[in-house]
Every structure is written in structure tokens, then in C-alpha cells.
Amino acid sequence: MQRHASWGSFFNINSREPKPSLQDTKEARTKGTQKETIRITGSMENGAVNGYEMETPKNITIKGILSLLMESIDDDKNHSRSVISLGMGDPTAHSCFHTTHVAQEAVVDALQSDKFNGYAPTVGLPQTRRAIAEYLSCDLPYKLSSDDVFITSGCTQAIDVALTMLARPGANILLPRPGFPIYELCAAFRGLEVRHFDLLPEKGFEADPDAIAALADQNTVALVIINPGNPCGNVYSYQHLKKIAETAEKLKILVIADEVYGHLAFGHNPFVPMGSFGSIVPVLTLGSLSKRWMVPGWRLGWFVTSDPSGMFRNPKVVERIKKYFDILGGPATFIQAAVPRILEQTDEVFFKRTINILKQTSDICCDRIKEIPCISCPHKPEGSMAVMMKLNLLLLEDISDDIDFCFKMAREESVIILPGTAVGLKNWLRITFAADPASLEEALRRVKSFCQRHSKQRERC
Ligand SMILES: Cc1ncc(COP(=O)(O)O)c(C=O)c1O
């Protein structure tokens, strides 16, 4: 393995680093494991499009599939039944999940102060950056500074920043499968080739470091770890995360740690931030208030360089990141201004209550699924808000695959479930358990009766 000249080269600032030609890019593309879904549409340099296929990437998105499923519900036929969605990871759709008064008051006060109606600095308000640095440092063996923190519009924009900073012709990125499809979509827009490493259900959806190493080459820029995991509900142990960090270090690639579900862990393993291993390998930590504080609509996220050895403090890297932020609109200034109070004053009781409900609803989900022979749960979720369930199509008649299953389920039972294909696993299902216990029970009752109706051996279900 040829080693990279410097970590700075990842951020496209090393002018001596030879850039692969367009031909190299094409070859890299044809070697890609996902070339049929990850359409690279040409690279953009110096603001000019030199692409040759100006197409919108054809990637599946969760939102796209969920809206098709919603559209497929026949309102006339199902007028007496409410639609229950176990598809979207938005807990606020269910009344048992709502944010704290502290957060609401902090926003109201910031708004009414009349001090935060103007533009914030493009990288975020200084007090917001400082508060997030302090919040994240509580779980790290070193201290982050405000300069390490950049405020984004939700974790989604942090993903875009990370991939945009790393994209260059011929580069590739290693993504988990199943995963969160925004990464594939973003990579397609940015001309980054995607290579997938499988998460192993029989090993708690851990990644295999050898498989990661086998995928990487001198054009690999980073690997992505989502922990706690969406869609698998995994929470990785300290040891597993360390192994991943050591693998990345050996390969000389960065780790992008998506911790949007940070602290939402209710199983055996506590949540360990990947930044804990920042002295082994530079880590880009992505997160937001969306899930832990139940405010995905506030669009408050962060892109953080968790790197005590200071590789990201190279002035050219910092300048490049800052320039990119100049073209992004971050979250509203008054939301940013509320962050220090939200982070400092949220009561532990609020967090514990959330964890208790998620544990209860994930238990309901797994217990009810045990009563349905054609669906199994190879790994009980230990965190986040979603679980992957495996479909056994051999036990069903007239269901061709997971997509067919989910569309028929929507039409016949008004229950929305995401087909596994949307997150990279055909003939699996992703169920979001961030739902009111009563709605979840009702939805799973309907799933059971659907499966009984479509079972090959009805009497056994
Ligand atoms: C793994 C993962 N990353 C990022 C996001 C986006 O987070 P946000 O809503 O803060 O933009 C989500 C949202 O569900 C997610 O599941």
C-alpha cells in the first residue's frame, strides 16, 4: 500500500500530490463495487463544471421511498384506519417524544432578546462552537477547542461538508452496508467513488477490519462509521472502535464518525465517541441536536475535527473548510444562540426518560416480531432508533421481495416500513421503533395479520 504524502492531501490542498486524470477517474469508476447505483457525474474544479454527464444521481433515498409508500395507501379503502409510520426516523411524529422545556425556553429567550436576528459567522457563533467543544470534550481524553467545531444545518450538512472536503478525482470512500443512503447520494454528487464494507448481523453488525483493508487503495480517503447505528441499532464496544481506528491508521485514511445518535444507547455497551481514538487516527465527528434533544426540525448540527495531534489545524486545511462554509447557510442565528443553555442545562432525567422509552419500544418490537415466523431479528438493537429485520420469503406466497412486501403492507394495512433495499440490504426491513408504544403495538399487530394472510402455511402463523 502506497502511503499518502500527508494527511493534508485528503483536503485537496497538497499541490504536489498528482491528481488523477479524467481517464484514471473513469477507470476507478468502473472498478467501483456499486457502479450501477453510484453514478459519478463529472468533477467540478475551480467552479467550472467539466462533467460529461449532467444527470441527477439515481440513488434511492429514504424520503423518496417513504413518500412513494405513503402515496400508495388507498385512502378510500383505508378510511377507518390511521396510517402508522415506522419508516421515518423523526421521533417528534409521536407524542411520547418531545423536547425539554429548557430547550424551548432557551430558543424563545434567544429570539425575544432581539440580539440574534442578524447573520452569524459562517462557521457558527463563537459561543455555540465553544459550548459544543465543551459538551463533546466531556467524553474525550483531551479537550476540543472552539476552532475544532463548525456549525452546520443538521448532521446532513455535516455529511456534505465532510464528503465535499475529501472529494477529488479518482478518490474513493468506504461506507458501511447497510448504511444511511445520504452518504451514497452525497458521494455521487461530489464525484467520490463508493466502496462498501458489510456490517455483520451475526457479530452485532460490527465491521470486519480485514474486509475494510481489502477494499482500500491509495485513492481511499476515509471510512465512515455510524455509531450508534442507523439502520442496525448497533452500539460498538470500545475495543471494536479502537480496532477500526487502528485499521484506518494503517491504511492512512481518515475516519468519519457519524454520531447523530450519540448517547442513545440502552444495551450492554455504553456509547463511546470515535474521537476517543483521535490520537490514533484523525477523526471527523458529525452530530446534531436532532435525535438526543428530539428537535430534527431545528437543523442544528456540527462538523468537528477530533484530532489532538492537530493534523487538521494545518492553515490550508482550515482555510479550505472555512471557505466552504462561506457558501453554506447554517442554522438560524437564534437557534445557535440557544445551544449553550441547551447543552448546559438539560436535566439528566430527560435523557434517562428517552432511553427508557427507546428500550421499551425496541423490546416491544423484538417481542412482537418473534410471533411472526417470516420475520426475524438477528441482532436486538442496543441503541439509536432503528432495527433491521430479516424477511423469509420462502414462508410467504405472492410477495416477491422486500419492496413488494412494503408496498403491499402500506396498501393493505396502512403501515409504513422501509424496505431494506433502501439502506443496502435486499429482503430485509428497517423498522423505526421511535414510536408511541400503543401505535407500535397496533402497527405490529397489523404486520402480523398481513403476514398470516400472505403465509404459505396459514395455520402455522
Ligand atoms: C445516520 C444518520 N446520519 C445523519 C442523519 C441526519 O441528521 P440530521 O437530521 O441532524 O440532519 C440521520 C438522520 O436520520 C441519520 O440517521
Ligand as a Chemical Component Dictionary entry (heavy atoms), coordinates in Angstrom:
data_LIG
# 
_chem_comp.id                   LIG 
_chem_comp.type                 NON-POLYMER 
_chem_comp.pdbx_formal_charge   0 
_chem_comp.three_letter_code    LIG 
# 
loop_
_chem_comp_atom.comp_id 
_chem_comp_atom.atom_id 
_chem_comp_atom.alt_atom_id 
_chem_comp_atom.type_symbol 
_chem_comp_atom.charge 
_chem_comp_atom.model_Cartn_x 
_chem_comp_atom.model_Cartn_y 
_chem_comp_atom.model_Cartn_z 
_chem_comp_atom.pdbx_ordinal 
LIG C1 C1 C 0 -27.057 8.080  10.410 1  
LIG C2 C2 C 0 -27.644 9.449  10.218 2  
LIG N1 N1 N 0 -26.828 10.467 9.910  3  
LIG C3 C3 C 0 -27.306 11.694 9.721  4  
LIG C4 C4 C 0 -28.657 11.977 9.826  5  
LIG C5 C5 C 0 -29.162 13.363 9.570  6  
LIG O1 O1 O 0 -29.297 14.066 10.768 7  
LIG P1 P1 P 0 -29.986 15.482 10.837 8  
LIG O2 O2 O 0 -31.445 15.275 10.939 9  
LIG O3 O3 O 0 -29.410 16.141 12.059 10 
LIG O4 O4 O 0 -29.632 16.220 9.599  11 
LIG C6 C6 C 0 -29.543 10.949 10.159 12 
LIG C7 C7 C 0 -30.984 11.196 10.241 13 
LIG O5 O5 O 0 -31.800 10.340 10.431 14 
LIG C8 C8 C 0 -29.024 9.645  10.349 15 
LIG O6 O6 O 0 -29.820 8.609  10.652 16 
# 
loop_
_chem_comp_bond.comp_id 
_chem_comp_bond.atom_id_1 
_chem_comp_bond.atom_id_2 
_chem_comp_bond.value_order 
_chem_comp_bond.pdbx_ordinal 
LIG C1 C2 SING 1  
LIG C2 N1 SING 2  
LIG C2 C8 DOUB 3  
LIG N1 C3 DOUB 4  
LIG C3 C4 SING 5  
LIG C4 C5 SING 6  
LIG C4 C6 DOUB 7  
LIG C5 O1 SING 8  
LIG O1 P1 SING 9  
LIG P1 O2 DOUB 10 
LIG P1 O3 SING 11 
LIG P1 O4 SING 12 
LIG C6 C7 SING 13 
LIG C6 C8 SING 14 
LIG C7 O5 DOUB 15 
LIG C8 O6 SING 16 
# 
